[in-house]
């Protein structure tokens, strides 16, 4: 383990230094992190007499949200909570957040205008004056299993399988109902259900007949749709109680049924040596939210802690001797009961300040763990404990054996068995320690919030300190990239482990695995794999140009599908194939270089559209025309330095797509000449579209068979050399270099960042960020609308958190066709990344 970056507040806030104030942190599957601090910020205020007074602004009631690639761009929400926030919980999509406080207030937060740095409260519920100790969204019934033993399989369906799992509550037709469940300190369970019309159904009920104090609790789900709540009053000598909770809707009212389940006493309380040593239960967590049969307990004192792992098992009920000689009834089975059994326990530890459990859904039966050990696949096997001396230990989540140690003060980590080099400071110990800790969704990163309000991003090596050869490490990273592709989770934390030297091999292996999938799955994942490849290419300067190609391919696919969707069959009885499919089929069969002869074979009446939609899409059509001209003009330079566009010259599928669009545009140009792309030609009688289609077809014929591509002949290269003298070749505006930290933390040295202050490399002018493929003073682009914004845009804009694509927040278009194009990207970028608002000066 090693620190990737540390982000601190620009104005050093003062800590409340109150150990009783909890800090909470939550990491979503879209790589958004929400956290709280226990800080008070000093601000100067001028009163009526113009004298300065120092105000203490309490930050403990604020929620701070960042995306991991731009941690400085923090959005601090004035939550309106009147007490300290005790729980934060992301939903399964990673786009909504629940917060709860010590006054029983629960709030649901959603993105305003789908921007990660703009949030608003959409719903709220409360149990007045009753502090919330546990909070969770209801389960939506989606559960995926990750099979480590089949990581070598060629089929994604074998590596990652859907597990039968029932939602906590269903609407008509089996659709999962949304809502949340919370446990209060007085022993109440409260449920809020989101009805389809946006209203809330709320109900509360005591966990059991005799209500008692609940100091620590956690929530898990069963495959049958039930909810299990674990609760304790905070004393290690008291039992840890388990309850089954069933939620239903009867006569438009929420109904809650509870049932007591087998309970347990911690082992340390039955040990005569430790009976009074650890009086308080400080942490109680189910090992996974979909497994209510394994639980982790931590008991602490002021001096230290002990951790125990328990499992619920079925055991035969022993029969009294009187009944053993009775002749058994045919088919009678021994009665079974459920009983908690301890799996493992640690020795005496330093005092635990925070616990983090992995989210990777690997099975944790003994057989699966042996397979994981044989394959040396360690992500998801370890849980993290943070201690008051500033260190973190990774323990095996069943055996609780130490897998790795991290010392926060020195930023170093060690493998198990090595002598600790800084044992020297244990007595004094650093005052800095983590009060909140969370694993990423692939368990390759940890985020921690310390008692000074700093946020630490920590790499967790997939080898867990073991010596792995490069091929094994690549196989593990590839496996996790595939998992992110299938689930839709963000792969930022996987990129954190990939070194520039690995990029080429990862790209090749990822493409090979993708091509082995069936056609239907390839179509589903077609854009996601392009986005993954683009992210990988940005990690290395040698492949930066290919990242531009992959982003251009995403735009090309989107424009192609949009233009084809405008085509309509001319008769009502819809044929087997859509006009777009017929266009693709005819263009694939017809190898003629004359665009007008290709048009003859098409039913041109299917291409008849009204003028306004065509004219409003002219900027997209212009991009296609410019892109074809740019590619052909750069064909003679393919042997030189790899520049953007190089990857298309042998991509038969993309060249075929461009060829289809040129045919469509040619037909539409007959109906509405104003929609045609505009070229600056040196001759008045130059038919630019005819010339470009002829050269493009020749290039497409060379790469049509991807298994046996051919080099372009000399005649084609000579004709492409003449293009700049016939047509003015445009300068394509490629995506800006990503300003996120992922490209800057490939070295082993941690970055020191500040909230609210964008990071730039030391000694580098932020306005001249090595823009290799574009001059710094060139026109800025709206990359989605393909519009020029000028050198210094004044419009409010938003940028993608993943690829850096920039587009205007407001729409300048009035026509339906262009508005439909804009609505496709209202929530996510072309690459699937989230949007964040940026000042106009940064565009």
C-alpha positions in Angstrom: 0.0 0.0 0.0 1.1 3.5 -0.8 -0.4 7.0 -0.8 -1.5 8.2 -4.3 -2.5 11.7 -3.2 -3.5 13.7 -0.1 -6.0 16.6 -0.4 -6.3 19.1 2.4 -8.2 22.3 3.0 -6.6 25.5 1.7 -7.4 27.4 4.9 -6.3 25.2 7.7 -9.5 24.6 9.7 -9.5 24.0 13.4 -10.5 20.5 14.6 -13.2 20.1 17.2 -10.9 17.4 18.7 -13.9 15.6 20.0 -13.3 11.8 19.7 -17.0 11.2 20.1 -17.9 13.0 16.8 -18.0 10.3 14.1 -16.7 10.9 10.6 -18.4 9.1 7.7 -17.3 8.4 4.2 -19.0 6.6 1.3 -17.6 5.7 -2.2 -20.0 5.2 -5.0 -19.7 2.8 -8.0 -19.3 5.9 -10.2 -16.2 7.0 -8.3 -17.8 9.8 -6.3 -16.8 10.1 -2.7 -18.9 11.7 0.0 -17.4 12.5 3.4 -17.8 14.6 6.5 -15.3 16.4 8.8 -15.4 17.4 12.4 -13.8 20.8 11.6 -14.6 24.4 12.3 -13.4 26.9 9.7 -12.3 30.4 10.7 -13.7 33.3 8.7 -13.4 37.0 9.1 -16.6 39.0 9.4 -17.1 42.7 9.5 -19.8 43.8 11.9 -21.8 47.1 11.8 -18.9 48.9 13.3 -16.6 47.5 10.6 -14.6 45.7 13.2 -13.4 42.2 12.3 -14.8 39.4 14.2 -13.7 35.8 13.8 -16.6 33.4 13.1 -16.3 29.6 13.5 -18.2 27.9 10.7 -19.0 24.4 11.8 -18.2 22.0 8.9 -19.5 18.9 10.7 -23.0 19.5 9.3 -21.7 19.7 5.7 -21.4 17.0 3.2 -18.4 17.2 0.9 -18.5 15.4 -2.5 -15.7 14.9 -4.9 -14.9 12.8 -7.9 -11.7 10.9 -7.4 -10.0 12.3 -10.6 -10.6 15.9 -9.6 -10.4 15.8 -5.8 -9.7 19.6 -5.5 -13.1 20.3 -7.1 -15.0 19.7 -3.9 -18.7 20.5 -3.6 -19.5 21.3 0.0 -23.3 21.0 0.6 -24.8 22.9 3.5 -27.0 19.9 4.3 -29.4 21.6 6.7 -28.8 18.8 9.3 -29.0 20.3 12.8 -26.9 17.5 14.4 -23.7 15.7 13.4 -24.1 13.5 10.3 -23.9 9.9 11.4 -24.5 8.0 8.1 -23.9 8.4 4.4 -25.1 5.8 1.8 -24.9 5.8 -2.0 -27.6 4.0 -4.0 -26.8 1.2 -6.4 -26.5 3.5 -9.4 -24.1 5.8 -7.6 -26.1 8.9 -8.5 -28.1 9.5 -5.3 -26.9 9.9 -1.7 -28.6 9.4 1.7 -27.5 11.3 4.7 -28.7 10.9 8.3 -27.9 12.7 11.5 -28.2 12.6 15.3 -31.6 14.2 15.3 -33.3 11.5 13.2 -33.3 13.5 10.0 -32.8 11.5 6.8 -32.2 13.3 3.4 -32.0 12.1 -0.1 -29.7 14.0 -2.4 -29.6 14.1 -6.2 -27.5 15.8 -8.8 -28.8 19.2 -10.0 -28.7 19.3 -13.8 -26.8 15.9 -13.6 -23.6 17.7 -12.5 -21.4 16.0 -9.9 -20.5 19.4 -8.3 -24.1 20.5 -7.9 -26.5 18.7 -5.5 -30.0 19.3 -4.2 -32.2 17.6 -1.6 -35.0 15.7 -3.4 -36.7 13.8 -0.5 -36.5 13.7 3.3 -38.0 11.8 6.2 -37.4 12.0 10.0 -37.8 10.2 13.3 -37.7 13.3 15.4 -35.1 13.4 18.1 -34.1 9.7 17.6 -30.5 9.5 16.3 -29.8 7.2 13.3 -27.2 4.6 13.8 -27.6 2.5 10.6 -28.9 3.4 7.1 -29.3 1.5 3.8 -31.1 1.7 0.5 -33.5 -1.2 -0.1 -32.0 -3.9 -2.3 -33.0 -3.8 -6.0 -32.5 -7.5 -6.6 -29.4 -7.1 -8.8 -26.5 -9.3 -7.6 -23.5 -10.3 -9.7 -21.1 -13.1 -8.7 -17.4 -12.8 -9.7 -15.9 -16.3 -10.3 -12.1 -16.1 -9.7 -11.7 -19.8 -10.6 -12.9 -19.0 -14.1 -10.8 -15.9 -14.7 -9.1 -17.8 -17.6 -12.4 -18.5 -19.3 -13.1 -16.8 -22.7 -16.8 -16.2 -21.9 -17.8 -13.2 -19.8 -21.0 -15.1 -18.8 -18.9 -17.7 -17.0 -16.6 -15.2 -15.3 -19.5 -12.9 -14.1 -22.9 -14.5 -13.5 -26.2 -13.0 -12.3 -27.3 -14.5 -9.0 -30.9 -15.1 -8.2 -31.7 -12.5 -5.6 -35.1 -11.0 -4.7 -35.6 -7.2 -4.2 -36.6 -6.0 -0.8 -39.9 -4.9 -2.1 -41.5 -5.1 -5.6 -44.1 -3.1 -7.5 -46.6 -4.5 -10.0 -44.8 -6.7 -12.5 -41.8 -7.4 -10.3 -40.2 -4.1 -10.6 -38.1 -3.3 -7.5 -39.5 -0.5 -5.3 -37.1 2.2 -4.3 -36.7 3.4 -0.7 -34.5 3.2 2.4 -34.3 1.7 5.8 -32.8 3.1 9.0 -32.2 1.9 12.6 -32.4 4.4 15.4 -30.7 4.5 18.8 -33.9 3.7 20.6 -34.4 0.5 18.7 -36.8 1.6 16.1 -36.6 0.5 12.4 -38.0 3.1 10.0 -38.7 2.5 6.3 -39.4 5.1 3.6 -40.7 4.0 0.2 -40.5 6.1 -2.9 -43.7 5.8 -4.9 -43.6 6.1 -8.7 -45.4 9.5 -8.4 -42.6 10.8 -6.2 -44.3 10.8 -2.8 -43.0 9.0 0.3 -44.6 6.1 2.2 -43.1 6.0 5.7 -43.5 3.6 8.6 -41.7 2.8 11.9 -41.7 -0.1 14.2 -39.8 -1.4 17.2 -37.2 -4.1 16.4 -38.6 -6.2 19.2 -41.3 -6.0 21.9 -38.9 -4.8 24.5 -37.2 -1.7 23.0 -33.6 -1.2 24.1 -30.8 1.1 23.3 -28.9 0.5 20.0 -25.4 1.9 19.9 -24.1 0.1 16.9 -26.0 -1.6 14.1 -25.7 -2.8 10.5 -28.1 -3.9 7.7 -27.8 -6.8 5.3 -30.2 -8.5 2.8 -31.2 -12.1 2.1 -31.8 -13.8 -1.3 -35.5 -14.2 -0.4 -36.1 -10.4 -0.2 -35.8 -10.1 3.6 -33.7 -7.6 5.6 -31.5 -8.6 8.5 -30.5 -6.0 11.1 -27.7 -6.6 13.6 -27.7 -4.4 16.7 -25.9 -4.1 20.0 -26.3 -1.7 23.0 -22.5 -1.0 22.8 -21.5 -3.2 25.8 -19.4 -6.2 24.9 -21.0 -8.1 27.8 -24.5 -7.7 26.2 -25.7 -10.0 23.3 -25.5 -8.9 19.7 -29.1 -9.3 18.5 -30.2 -10.1 15.0 -33.6 -9.3 13.6 -35.4 -10.3 10.3 -37.3 -7.3 8.9 -40.0 -7.8 6.2 -41.4 -4.7 4.3 -44.7 -4.8 2.4 -47.3 -2.4 1.2 -50.9 -3.1 2.3 -53.8 -0.8 1.3 -51.4 2.0 0.2 -49.7 1.8 3.6 -46.2 0.6 4.5 -46.1 -2.4 6.8 -43.1 -3.6 8.7 -42.9 -7.1 10.3 -39.9 -8.0 12.6 -38.8 -11.4 13.9 -36.0 -12.2 16.4 -33.1 -14.4 15.1 -30.4 -16.2 17.0 -28.0 -13.9 18.8 -24.4 -14.2 20.0 -22.0 -13.1 22.8 -18.5 -12.0 21.8 -15.8 -14.6 22.6 -13.7 -12.0 24.4 -16.3 -11.7 27.2 -16.1 -15.4 28.0 -12.3 -15.3 28.2 -11.3 -14.8 31.9 -8.2 -12.8 30.8 -10.1 -10.4 28.5 -13.5 -10.3 30.2 -13.2 -6.7 31.3 -10.4 -5.7 29.0 -12.6 -4.5 26.1 -15.9 -3.2 27.5 -17.3 -1.5 24.4 -18.4 -2.8 21.0 -17.3 -0.1 18.6 -17.8 -1.7 15.2 -20.4 -4.2 13.9 -20.5 -5.0 10.2 -21.8 -7.8 8.0 -18.9 -9.0 5.7 -21.1 -8.2 2.6 -24.4 -6.5 2.3 -25.9 -9.6 0.5 -24.6 -12.1 3.1 -26.4 -11.9 6.5 -24.6 -15.0 7.7 -21.1 -13.6 8.4 -20.5 -10.7 10.7 -17.4 -8.8 11.9 -17.3 -7.5 15.5 -14.7 -5.2 17.1 -14.6 -4.5 20.9 -12.4 -1.8 22.2 -11.1 0.0 25.2 -9.0 3.2 25.5 -5.8 1.1 25.1 -6.6 -1.4 22.4 -9.1 -3.5 20.4 -9.9 -7.1 19.4 -11.7 -8.2 16.3 -13.8 -11.4 15.9 -15.4 -12.9 12.8 -18.6 -15.0 13.2 -20.6 -17.3 10.9 -24.2 -18.5 11.1 -24.5 -22.3 10.6 -27.1 -25.0 10.6 -26.5 -27.6 13.2 -28.3 -30.7 14.3 -30.3 -30.4 17.5 -29.0 -33.1 20.0 -31.7 -35.5 21.1 -32.1 -36.7 24.6 -31.1 -40.3 25.4 -34.7 -41.1 26.2 -35.7 -40.6 22.6 -32.6 -42.1 20.9 -33.8 -45.7 21.1 -37.2 -44.8 19.6 -37.7 -46.4 16.2 -37.5 -43.5 13.7 -40.4 -42.6 11.4 -39.7 -43.1 7.7 -38.3 -40.0 6.2 -37.8 -38.3 9.6 -34.7 -36.0 9.7 -32.8 -34.8 12.6 -34.1 -31.4 13.7 -31.8 -28.5 12.7 -31.2 -25.1 14.4 -29.3 -22.0 13.3 -26.3 -21.1 15.6 -23.6 -18.5 15.5 -20.1 -20.0 15.5 -16.8 -18.0 15.8 -14.6 -18.4 12.7 -11.5 -16.5 13.8 -10.3 -13.8 16.2 -7.3 -11.5 16.3 -4.8 -11.1 19.1 -4.8 -7.9 21.1 -4.5 -5.0 18.7 -4.0 -1.2 19.0 -7.1 0.8 19.3 -9.2 0.5 16.1 -10.5 3.8 14.7 -12.2 2.7 11.5 -13.1 -0.4 9.5 -13.5 -0.9 5.7 -14.9 -4.0 4.1 -14.3 -4.9 0.4 -17.2 -4.6 -2.1 -15.9 -7.0 -4.7 -18.5 -9.8 -4.9 -16.2 -12.8 -4.7 -17.6 -15.9 -2.9 -16.0 -16.5 0.4 -16.5 -20.2 1.0 -13.5 -22.3 1.9 -13.4 -23.8 -1.6 -13.5 -20.4 -3.3 -10.8 -19.1 -1.0 -8.5 -22.0 -1.9 -9.1 -21.2 -5.6 -8.3 -17.5 -5.0 -5.1 -18.5 -3.2 -4.1 -20.8 -6.0 -4.7 -18.1 -8.6 -3.0 -15.5 -6.4 -6.0 -13.2 -6.9 -6.2 -11.2 -3.7 -8.4 -8.2 -4.3 -11.6 -8.5 -2.3 -10.1 -11.0 0.2 -8.9 -8.4 2.7 -10.6 -6.0 5.1 -8.9 -2.9 6.4 -8.5 -1.7 10.0 -7.3 1.8 10.8 -5.7 2.4 14.2 -5.3 5.4 16.4 -1.5 5.3 15.8 -2.1 6.2 12.2 -1.5 2.8 10.7 -3.7 0.6 8.6 -3.7 -3.2 8.5 -5.2 -5.4 5.8 -6.6 -8.6 7.3 -7.9 -11.7 5.5 -11.6 -11.3 5.9 -12.3 -14.8 7.2 -9.0 -16.0 8.9 -8.1 -12.4 10.1 -4.5 -13.1 9.3 -2.5 -10.0 8.4 -2.0 -9.5 4.7 -0.3 -6.1 4.6 0.5 -3.1 6.9 0.6 0.6 6.0 2.1 3.3 8.2 0.4 6.6 7.5 3.1 8.9 8.9 5.8 7.6 6.7 3.6 6.6 3.7 5.3 3.2 3.6 3.9 -0.3 3.6 5.4 -3.7 4.3 4.8 -7.3 3.4 3.9 -9.7 6.2 6.9 -11.2 7.9 9.1 -8.2 7.5 10.5 -6.4 10.5 8.6 -3.1 11.0 11.1 -0.4 10.5 9.2 2.3 12.4 8.3 0.4 15.5 10.4 3.1 17.1 7.6 5.6 17.2 4.8 3.5 18.5 5.0 4.8 22.0 4.7 8.5 21.1 2.7 7.7 17.9 1.5 10.2 15.4 -1.6 12.1 16.4 -3.0 11.9 12.8 -5.2 8.8 12.3 -8.1 7.8 10.1 -11.6 8.3 11.4 -13.4 7.0 8.3 -12.2 4.4 5.7 -13.7 3.0 2.5 -12.7 0.5 -0.2 -13.2 1.2 -3.9 -15.5 -1.1 -5.8 -12.7 -3.2 -7.1 -10.8 -3.1 -3.8 -7.7 -1.7 -5.4 -7.9 1.6 -3.5 -8.7 2.9 0.0 -9.9 6.4 0.8 -9.5 7.7 4.4 -10.5 10.9 6.1 -8.2 11.7 9.1 -8.8 13.7 12.2 -7.4 16.9 10.6 -9.9 16.7 7.8 -7.5 15.6 5.1 -8.5 13.1 2.5 -6.0 10.3 1.6 -6.2 8.2 -1.5 -4.2 4.9 -0.9 -3.3 2.4 -3.6 -3.8 -1.2 -2.5 -1.6 -3.5 -4.5 -3.5 -6.5 -6.2 -0.6 -8.7 -5.1 -1.1 -7.8 -1.4 2.7 -7.8 -0.9 3.2 -11.2 -2.6 5.7 -11.5 -5.5 3.7 -11.7 -8.7 5.1 -12.0 -12.2 4.0 -9.4 -14.8 1.7 -11.8 -16.7 -0.2 -12.7 -13.5 -0.6 -9.0 -12.6 -1.8 -8.1 -16.1 -4.3 -11.0 -16.0 -5.7 -9.7 -12.7 -6.0 -6.1 -13.9 -7.6 -7.4 -17.2 -10.1 -9.4 -15.1 -11.1 -6.4 -13.1 -11.4 -4.2 -16.2 -13.7 -6.8 -17.7 -15.8 -6.8 -14.5 -16.1 -3.0 -14.7 -17.2 -3.2 -18.4 -19.9 -5.8 -17.6 -21.2 -4.0 -14.5 -20.9 -0.4 -15.7 -18.8 0.5 -12.7 -16.1 3.1 -13.1 -12.6 1.7 -13.7 -10.6 4.6 -12.3 -9.2 2.6 -9.4 -8.0 -0.1 -11.8 -6.1 2.6 -13.8 -4.5 3.6 -10.5 -2.6 0.3 -10.6 -1.7 0.2 -14.3 1.8 1.5 -15.2 2.5 3.1 -18.6 4.5 0.0 -19.6 1.4 -2.2 -19.2 -0.9 -0.1 -21.4 0.0 -1.8 -24.8 -0.4 -5.3 -23.4 -3.7 -4.5 -21.6 -5.1 -3.0 -24.8 -4.3 -6.0 -26.9 -5.5 -8.6 -24.4 -8.7 -6.6 -23.7 -9.5 -6.5 -27.4 -8.8 -10.3 -27.8 -11.2 -11.1 -24.9 -13.8 -8.8 -26.3 -13.7 -10.4 -29.8 -14.2 -13.9 -28.3 -17.7 -12.9 -27.0 -20.9 -13.6 -28.9 -22.2 -10.9 -31.3 -25.0 -9.8 -29.0 -22.7 -9.1 -26.0 -20.2 -7.4 -28.3 -22.9 -5.0 -29.4 -23.9 -4.2 -25.8 -20.3 -3.5 -24.8 -19.2 -1.8 -28.1 -19.0 1.7 -26.8 -17.9 0.8 -23.2 -14.8 -1.0 -24.4 -13.8 2.0 -26.6 -14.1 4.2 -23.5 -11.9 1.8 -21.5 -9.3 1.8 -24.2 -9.3 5.6 -24.3 -8.8 5.8 -20.6 -5.9 3.3 -20.7 -4.2 5.2 -23.6 -4.1 8.4 -21.6 -1.8 6.8 -19.1 1.2 6.7 -21.5 2.6 9.4 -23.7 3.3 6.8 -26.3 -0.4 6.0 -26.7 -1.9 9.5 -26.1 -2.7 9.9 -29.8 -4.7 6.6 -29.8 -6.8 8.1 -27.0 -7.9 10.8 -29.4 -8.8 8.1 -32.0 -10.9 6.2 -29.5 -12.8 9.4 -28.5 -13.3 10.2 -32.2 -14.7 6.7 -32.7 -17.2 7.2 -29.9 -18.4 10.4 -31.6 -18.5 8.7 -35.0 -20.6 5.8 -33.7 -23.0 8.2 -32.0 -23.4 10.4 -35.1 -23.9 7.4 -37.4 -26.7 5.9 -35.2 -28.3 9.3 -34.9 -28.3 10.0 -38.7 -29.6 6.4 -39.4 -32.4 6.8 -36.9 -33.8 9.7 -39.0 -34.4 7.3 -41.9 -38.0 5.9 -42.2 -39.5 3.2 -44.5 -41.7 4.7 -47.2 -44.5 2.2 -46.7 -46.4 1.4 -43.5 -45.7 -2.3 -43.5 -42.3 -2.3 -41.9 -39.8 -4.6 -43.7 -37.5 -7.1 -42.0 -34.6 -4.6 -42.1 -34.6 -1.0 -41.3 -33.4 1.6 -43.9 -30.2 2.0 -41.9 -29.5 -1.8 -42.0 -30.2 -1.9 -45.7 -27.9 1.0 -46.3 -25.1 -0.8 -44.4 -25.7 -4.0 -46.3 -25.7 -2.3 -49.8 -22.6 -0.2 -49.0 -20.8 -3.4 -47.8 -21.6 -5.3 -51.0 -21.1 -2.4 -53.5 -17.4 -1.7 -53.8 -17.9 0.9 -56.6 -15.8 4.1 -56.0 -18.5 6.2 -57.7 -20.8 7.6 -55.0 -23.6 8.2 -57.5 -23.6 4.6 -58.7 -23.9 3.4 -55.1 -26.9 5.8 -54.6 -28.7 4.1 -57.6 -29.2 0.9 -55.6 -30.9 2.7 -52.6 -34.5 3.5 -52.2 -34.0 7.2 -52.1 -37.6 7.9 -50.9 -36.5 6.5 -47.5 -34.1 9.3 -47.2 -36.6 12.1 -47.8 -36.6 14.4 -44.7 -37.9 17.9 -44.0 -35.4 20.7 -44.4 -35.2 22.0 -40.8 -33.9 18.7 -39.2 -31.2 18.4 -41.9 -30.1 22.0 -41.6 -29.9 21.8 -37.8 -27.6 18.7 -38.0 -25.2 20.5 -40.4 -22.5 20.9 -37.7 -22.5 17.1 -37.2 -22.4 16.5 -40.9 -19.6 19.0 -41.3 -17.6 17.1 -38.6 -18.0 13.9 -40.6 -16.8 15.6 -43.8 -13.9 17.3 -42.2 -12.9 14.0 -40.5 -12.8 12.1 -43.8 -10.7 14.8 -45.4 -8.3 14.9 -42.4 -7.8 11.1 -42.5 -7.1 10.9 -46.2 -4.8 13.9 -46.2 -2.8 12.3 -43.4 -2.5 8.9 -45.1 0.9 9.7 -46.6 2.2 10.5 -43.1 1.3 7.2 -41.6 5.0 6.1 -41.3 5.9 9.2 -39.2 5.1 9.9 -35.6 1.8 8.4 -34.5 -0.7 11.2 -34.7 -4.4 11.3 -34.0 -6.3 9.5 -36.8 -3.7 6.9 -37.3 -5.8 4.2 -35.8 -8.6 4.7 -38.3 -6.4 4.0 -41.4 -6.7 0.2 -40.8 -10.1 0.1 -39.1 -12.3 -1.3 -41.8 -15.5 -1.1 -39.7 -15.1 2.7 -39.0 -14.1 3.4 -42.6 -17.2 1.6 -43.8 -19.3 3.7 -41.4 -17.8 6.9 -42.8 -18.5 5.6 -46.3 -22.2 5.0 -45.4 -22.6 8.5 -44.0 -21.1 10.1 -47.1 -23.8 8.3 -49.2 -26.5 9.5 -46.8 -25.2 13.1 -46.9 -25.0 13.0 -50.7 -28.6 12.1 -51.0 -29.7 14.7 -48.4 -27.6 17.3 -50.3 -29.9 16.8 -53.3 -32.9 17.7 -51.1 -31.3 20.5 -49.0 -27.9 21.7 -50.4 -27.4 23.8 -47.2 -26.8 20.7 -45.1 -23.8 19.6 -47.1 -20.3 19.9 -45.6 -18.5 23.0 -46.7 -15.0 22.6 -48.3 -12.6 25.3 -49.5 -11.5 24.0 -53.0 -8.9 25.5 -55.3 -11.1 24.8 -58.3 -14.6 26.0 -58.9 -15.7 22.8 -60.6 -14.3 20.4 -58.0 -16.8 17.8 -56.7 -15.4 17.4 -53.3 -17.8 14.6 -52.1 -17.2 12.6 -55.2 -13.4 12.8 -54.8 -13.4 12.0 -51.0 -15.8 9.0 -51.5 -13.5 7.6 -54.3 -10.4 7.8 -52.1 -12.2 6.6 -49.0 -13.5 3.5 -50.8 -10.0 2.6 -52.0 -8.7 2.9 -48.5 -11.7 0.9 -47.1 -11.0 -1.9 -49.6 -7.5 -2.3 -48.3 -8.6 -2.8 -44.7 -12.1 -4.4 -45.2 -10.8 -7.8 -44.3 -9.4 -7.2 -40.8 -7.7 -10.6 -40.6 -5.7 -9.8 -43.8 -5.3 -6.1 -44.2 -3.4 -4.7 -47.2 -1.1 -1.7 -47.4 -2.5 1.2 -49.5 -1.1 1.2 -53.1 1.2 3.9 -54.4 -1.6 5.4 -56.6 -3.8 6.0 -53.6 -1.0 7.5 -51.6 -0.1 9.8 -54.5 -3.7 11.0 -54.8 -3.9 11.6 -51.1 -0.6 13.6 -51.3 -2.4 15.9 -53.8 -5.4 16.5 -51.6 -4.0 19.5 -49.7 -3.5 21.2 -53.0 -7.1 20.6 -54.0 -9.0 21.1 -50.7 -8.1 23.1 -47.6 -7.4 20.5 -44.9 -9.1 21.4 -41.6 -7.2 21.3 -38.3 -9.2 18.8 -36.2 -9.9 19.9 -32.6 -9.1 16.8 -30.5 -10.1 16.4 -26.9 -8.1 18.4 -24.4 -5.5 16.7 -22.4 -7.2 15.3 -19.3 -6.6 17.6 -16.3 -7.4 14.8 -13.8 -4.9 13.3 -11.4 -4.8 9.8 -12.9 -2.2 10.8 -15.5 0.0 12.5 -12.9 0.1 9.8 -10.1 1.8 7.0 -12.1 5.0 7.7 -10.1 5.4 6.5 -6.6 5.5 10.0 -5.1 2.2 11.1 -3.5 0.7 14.3 -4.8 -0.1 17.1 -2.3 -3.4 18.8 -3.2 -5.7 21.4 -1.8 -9.5 21.6 -1.9 -10.6 24.4 -4.2 -7.2 24.8 -5.9 -6.7 22.9 -9.2 -3.4 21.0 -9.4 -0.8 21.8 -12.0 2.6 20.1 -12.5 5.4 22.1 -10.9 7.0 24.5 -13.3 4.3 24.0 -16.0 2.1 26.8 -17.1 -1.5 25.6 -16.7 -2.6 27.5 -19.8 0.0 25.7 -22.0 -0.5 22.1 -21.0 1.6 20.3 -23.5 -1.2 20.3 -26.1 0.7 18.3 -28.6 -2.1 18.1 -31.2 -3.5 21.6 -30.9 -2.0 25.1 -30.7 -2.9 26.7 -27.3 -4.4 29.8 -29.0 -6.8 27.9 -31.2 -10.5 28.1 -31.1 -12.1 26.1 -28.3 -14.7 23.6 -29.2 -18.0 22.3 -27.9 -17.1 18.6 -28.5 -20.6 17.3 -28.5 -22.3 19.9 -30.7 -19.1 20.3 -32.9 -19.4 24.1 -32.5 -16.6 26.6 -32.2 -16.8 28.6 -28.9 -14.1 31.1 -29.6 -10.7 31.5 -27.9 -12.1 32.7 -24.6 -15.6 31.3 -24.3 -18.1 33.2 -22.0 -20.8 30.5 -21.9 -21.2 28.3 -18.8 -19.9 24.9 -19.7 -19.6 21.4 -18.3 -16.7 18.9 -18.7 -16.6 15.1 -18.5 -14.9 13.8 -15.3 -13.4 10.9 -17.3 -12.3 12.2 -20.7 -12.4 16.0 -20.4 -15.0 16.5 -23.2 -16.4 20.0 -23.0 -19.9 21.1 -23.9 -22.1 24.1 -23.2 -24.6 23.8 -20.3 -27.4 25.7 -22.1 -28.7 24.7 -25.5 -28.4 27.2 -28.4 -30.7 25.0 -30.6 -34.4 25.3 -31.2 -35.0 22.4 -33.6 -36.2 19.0 -32.3 -33.5 17.0 -34.2 -30.6 18.7 -32.5 -32.3 18.8 -29.1 -32.8 15.0 -29.3 -29.0 14.7 -29.9 -28.3 16.9 -26.9 -30.8 14.9 -24.7 -28.8 11.7 -25.4 -25.9 13.2 -23.4 -27.8 15.0 -20.7 -26.8 12.5 -18.0 -23.5 11.1 -19.3 -20.7 11.9 -21.7 -20.1 9.9 -24.9 -17.6 7.8 -22.9 -20.1 7.2 -20.0 -18.4 9.7 -17.7 -20.3 12.1 -15.4 -20.5 15.8 -16.0 -19.1 18.6 -13.8 -19.6 22.3 -14.1 -16.5 24.3 -15.0 -15.9 28.0 -15.0 -16.0 29.7 -18.5 -12.3 30.6 -18.2 -11.3 26.9 -18.0 -13.0 25.9 -21.2 
